Amino acid sequence: MSMHVIEDMVQGAVEVLDRHLPADDERVRDWLVALYAFQDGYDCSLTQHRVLDILLRRGHTLRFPVSEHPDYARRREFFDGITEFTTLREFGGDEEEFAGELEDGYVDPPWLYCEAGTELWRRMAGPGAVEPRAVRLLDVVVAVAEAAESEGDVELIAVWWALGHQELVGGYPLSTEELTGTPGVHELRAIVRRTGAHRTDLRYDLRPDDESLDGLDDELTTWWYRLD
């Protein structure tokens, strides 16, 4: 699947969840963490800047002046020399530089950013910070689909559902009975059918058509995509 499609669907999911759910709904931060973990599984660019106001407001991302980095005093020359967007990673020795990983945050002068659950976030947020809960991608997608249905955004529902059961549920169900019994599958399937998302044209579409499904020796995939 196109990496731009992944980036766009994650952005759409973040935006619709933020619009649909109350500001004090603590689940949203954990869902956002899960969405970006999903995006990180693909060769995607860093896109958090597209929805940074949401990520800050929902507690997914924390922002501080660069001078508040816990290693600023020790690495002042390095930090003061950052003039453009830079991701950070410390390799260990005093002679090492930072480069490359979000685990240690990123700088977009004059600000330092860190994301919930990362090592820098733990250092910056303090011992009382609540770690993100592990959540299933399917649960997040059901919440996104519910919010998108309320707004009539059928394409967003369709593009997430089109990922298929292996991406959203995993490979463990061995039969349609097990897949049907997986929490969230019935809810997502009902939304897709109710909105007609399974018949919606997509700009980038890997869903098998009826002819392909007829010749496919895969019970689970056939069941997932054949809703009519």
N, C-alpha and C positions, 0 to 999 in steps of 0.2 A: 504494500500500500504506500502511496506517495507520502513522504515525510511532511509535506505541507498540509496534507489532509489531517494527519495526526495532530499537528500543531494547531490547526484551525478547530478541530473537534474538541480538543482540550480547552482551548480558549472559550469556545461556545459553552462548554460545560461549566467552567468557572463563572462565567457571566450569568448564566441562567440560574445557577444555584444561589448566587448572591442576590439576584432580584427576587427570587421566590421565597427565600427562607429568612426568618427574623434575624436581626443583628446579634441577638444573644444565643443563637443556636450553635452550641459548641461542637456539634458534629461536623459543621462545614469545614473547619480548619483541617480536621483529619481527612475529610474527603478530598480537599485540595492537595494535601500531601500525597494521597494515593494517586490522584490524577497525574501529578508531575512524576511520580515514580513510574507510572505506566508510560508516560512520554519518554522518560529516560531509557526505556527499553528499546527505543528506536533511535536512529541516527538523526536526531532533531537538533535544531538550534535552541539556544536559551531564549525562551519567549516570555519569561515572567514579566518583562517590562511592559508587555501589552496590557496587562491587567494588574499592574503593581499597586494601584490604589486599593483594589479589592483585597489583594494578598496582605497588604499592611493592615487594613481595617479588620480582616478576619483572623489576624494573628498567625497566618502562615509564614509571614516574613516580618522580621524586626529590622528597624533602621536606626543607625547611630552615626554621629560624626566619626570620621575615620580616626580621629585622635582618641576615641574611646576603645579602640581595639585593645584587648588585654596585652598584646605584644608591641603596642605602639612605641613605648619608651625604649624597648630593646631594639626595635627595627625602624626607628623614626625616619632615617634617611630613605629607606625603601618606601615607606608609606607616603612620605611627602613627595616622592618622585613619581607617584602614580598620577597621570594626567588624563587617562581615558579608562573606559570600562575594563576591568581586570578581575578575573576569577582568581581565588587564592588557594594555595595549598602549601603547607609547610612540610618539608621533607626531613627535618630533624636537626642538622647541625647549624651552628651559627653562621657558617659560610654559605648555607643554602639560601635560595630565593623561594618566593611563592610562585606558583603557576598552576593553573588548570582545573581545580576541582571545587565543586560547590560545597563540599563537606566543610570547608573552612571559609565559606562565604564569598562575597564579591564586593568590589569597590566600583562605584560610579561617582567620581568626585563631585561634591565633597562628602558623599555618604558611603557608609559601610552597611551591607545587608547580610543577614543570615536567615536561614529557613528552618522552620520547626523540625526538630528531630536530628539536626546535624550537630557535629561536634562544636562548631563555633556558637551555635544557638545555645547549647548547654552551658558554655562558658559565659555567654552574655546574659542569658536569662536567669541564671542563678539556680540554687538548689531547690527552690520551691516550684520551679517550672514543671508543668504537666506535660509529659511526653505524649506525642501523638499516639492514639490507639491504632493498632493494626486493623484495617478494614478490608473487606473483600471488594475487588474491583466491581463485581456484579452488583453489590449493594449500592455503590456510588452511581453506577449506570442507571439503576432503577430510580434513584432519586433524581438524576438528571432527566430521565424520560418523563417522570411525573411533572417536573417543573416545566419541561419543554411542551408537554401536552397542554398545560394550563395556558401557555402562550401561543399555542398553535404552531410551534416550530417542529413540523413533522420531519424535516430534513435532518435535524440534529438527532432525533430519535432513530431515524433510518441508518445514519452513518455509524452510530454506536452499535446498533443491533447487527449491522452487516459484518461486524468483526467476527461473528460466529461464536459458537459455544466453547471452542478450545481457548480462545483469547479471553472471553469473559468469565467462563466457569472453570476452565482447566481441563486436563485430560483424564481425570479420575473416573467420571461416570462411564459405566460399561454397557449401559442399556438406556433406551428411552425412558424406562420406568425410573431409573436412578436420576437421569437428567431432569425429568419432569418433577421429581421430588426434591430437587435442589432448591432451597429457599431463594426466592427472587426470580426464578425462571418463569414461573406462572405469571407473576406480576408484569415482568417485562414483555412477555409474549402477549398478554392481554392488551397492553398499551399499544404495542406495534399493530396488532390486529384492529383495535378500535380506531386508531388514527389513520390506518392504511399505509403506515410507514414501509411495509414490505413491498408495496407497489410504487413507491416514490422513486422517481428518477434521481440518480446521483451523478455528480460530475466525474467521480472516480469510483467505479463500482466493481467489486470483486465477487458480488453475490452470484452464485450459480443460477442459470435460468432453468425453467422446467425441463427442457430437453437434457440439460446436463445432469439434473437431479435424477431423471429417469434412468440414466446410464451409470449412476454412481452407486457403487457397492459400499455405502456408508450410511448406516441406519440413523446415526445421531445427526449427521449433517443434513440429511434429507428431512428429518423431523424438524430441525431448527429452522430451516429456510422455507419449508412448505407450510404455509399458514392457511391457505384457502381450501 
